[in-house]
Amino acid sequence: MEPQLRIDYSPIHGLGCYAAAPISSGVRVREYIGERIPAAEAIRREADTTRPAIFTLWLDEERAIDGWVGGNESIYINHCCEPNCDWDFEEDRAFIVTVRDIALDEELTIDYAYDANGPKERCGCGATACRGTLNVPAE
């Protein structure tokens, strides 16, 4: 049985995904679903300024999932530099799993880990250890 979630306004960014009941650590919250697209289409969509946000999850260098098309509430899980969820990849599927217990009404977050060498995207997570961008630190 999937955990109960609700979508509401977020202090991090726009809408967020919240626990409608407590969720234990190690639980798969949702599978990140959507239209499966090739890299060229993912790049085109990410550059499209008419879209409300970037909802592509890259599976590898050649394929991505566009959660905006046919996705679920997982697209509203915002970035945080100190996230309470992480990715669990299984073959060509991506699941969001809790890394600690989540309290009732707590916002679910995940590290988007944008490319260190890509365009810098400002972070507004407010975490104590916020790195200031959605990008991972350069090595």
C-alpha positions as CSV (number, residue, x, y, z in Angstrom):
1,M,0.0,0.0,0.0
2,E,1.4,3.4,-1.0
3,P,1.8,6.1,1.6
4,Q,-0.8,8.8,1.7
5,L,0.4,12.1,0.2
6,R,-1.1,15.5,-0.3
7,I,-0.1,18.4,-2.5
8,D,0.0,21.9,-1.0
9,Y,1.9,25.2,-1.2
10,S,5.6,24.9,-0.3
11,P,8.0,27.4,1.4
12,I,10.7,25.8,-0.8
13,H,9.1,26.3,-4.2
14,G,5.6,26.5,-5.6
15,L,3.8,23.3,-4.7
16,G,5.2,20.6,-2.5
17,C,4.4,17.0,-1.7
18,Y,3.5,16.3,2.0
19,A,3.0,13.2,4.1
20,A,-0.8,12.8,4.8
21,A,0.2,10.2,7.4
22,P,3.6,9.3,9.0
23,I,5.9,7.4,6.8
24,S,8.7,5.1,8.1
25,S,12.3,5.2,6.9
26,G,13.1,3.0,3.9
27,V,9.6,3.1,2.4
28,R,9.2,3.5,-1.4
29,V,6.9,6.6,-1.5
30,R,6.2,6.5,-5.3
31,E,7.6,5.5,-8.6
32,Y,8.6,8.5,-10.7
33,I,6.5,7.9,-13.7
34,G,5.8,9.8,-16.9
35,E,6.5,9.8,-20.6
36,R,9.8,8.0,-21.5
37,I,11.7,10.2,-24.0
38,P,15.1,10.2,-25.8
39,A,17.8,12.6,-24.7
40,A,17.3,15.0,-27.6
41,E,13.6,15.4,-26.7
42,A,14.5,15.8,-23.0
43,I,17.0,18.6,-23.8
44,R,14.4,20.3,-26.0
45,R,11.8,20.2,-23.2
46,E,14.2,21.4,-20.5
47,A,15.0,24.4,-22.7
48,D,11.3,25.2,-23.3
49,T,10.6,28.4,-21.3
50,T,6.8,27.9,-21.7
51,R,6.8,24.8,-19.4
52,P,6.2,25.5,-15.7
53,A,9.3,23.7,-14.5
54,I,11.7,20.9,-15.4
55,F,10.2,17.5,-14.8
56,T,12.7,15.3,-16.6
57,L,14.5,12.6,-14.6
58,W,17.5,11.3,-16.5
59,L,17.8,7.5,-16.4
60,D,21.1,7.6,-18.3
61,E,22.7,9.7,-21.1
62,E,20.2,8.5,-23.7
63,R,16.9,8.3,-21.9
64,A,14.8,10.4,-19.5
65,I,11.3,10.3,-17.9
66,D,9.1,13.4,-18.3
67,G,6.9,13.4,-15.2
68,W,4.9,16.3,-16.5
69,V,3.3,14.0,-19.1
70,G,1.5,11.1,-17.4
71,G,3.2,11.6,-14.1
72,N,2.0,11.4,-10.5
73,E,2.4,13.5,-7.4
74,S,6.1,12.7,-7.2
75,I,6.7,15.6,-9.5
76,Y,5.9,17.9,-6.6
77,I,8.7,16.6,-4.4
78,N,11.0,19.6,-4.1
79,H,14.7,19.7,-3.9
80,C,16.5,20.1,-0.6
81,C,20.2,20.0,0.2
82,E,19.4,17.9,3.3
83,P,16.7,15.7,1.8
84,N,14.5,13.2,3.6
85,C,14.1,11.0,0.5
86,D,16.5,9.5,-2.1
87,W,16.4,7.7,-5.4
88,D,16.2,3.9,-5.8
89,F,16.8,2.9,-9.4
90,E,15.8,-0.6,-10.4
91,E,16.6,-1.4,-14.1
92,D,14.9,1.4,-16.0
93,R,12.5,2.4,-13.2
94,A,13.1,5.2,-10.5
95,F,11.5,5.1,-7.1
96,I,11.6,7.7,-4.3
97,V,12.4,6.1,-1.0
98,T,12.5,7.8,2.5
99,V,15.9,7.9,4.2
100,R,14.4,8.6,7.6
101,D,11.0,8.6,9.3
102,I,8.7,11.3,7.9
103,A,6.2,13.0,10.2
104,L,2.6,13.8,9.4
105,D,2.4,17.0,7.3
106,E,6.2,17.0,6.7
107,E,7.2,18.0,3.1
108,L,9.0,15.3,1.2
109,T,12.3,16.4,-0.4
110,I,15.0,14.9,-2.5
111,D,18.4,16.2,-3.8
112,Y,18.0,17.0,-7.5
113,A,21.8,16.8,-7.8
114,Y,22.0,18.8,-11.0
115,D,25.2,18.5,-12.9
116,A,28.1,20.5,-11.3
117,N,29.2,21.8,-14.7
118,G,25.7,22.7,-15.9
119,P,23.9,26.0,-15.6
120,K,23.7,27.0,-11.9
121,E,20.1,26.8,-10.5
122,R,19.5,28.7,-7.3
123,C,18.4,26.7,-4.3
124,G,15.8,28.0,-1.8
125,C,15.5,25.0,0.5
126,G,16.5,26.8,3.7
127,A,18.4,23.8,5.0
128,T,21.3,24.4,7.5
129,A,23.8,22.9,5.0
130,C,22.2,24.5,1.9
131,R,24.8,24.7,-0.8
132,G,23.1,27.6,-2.6
133,T,22.4,25.7,-5.8
134,L,20.6,22.6,-7.0
135,N,23.9,21.6,-8.6
136,V,26.2,19.1,-6.9
137,P,29.5,20.6,-5.8
138,A,32.3,20.3,-8.4
139,E,34.9,17.7,-7.6
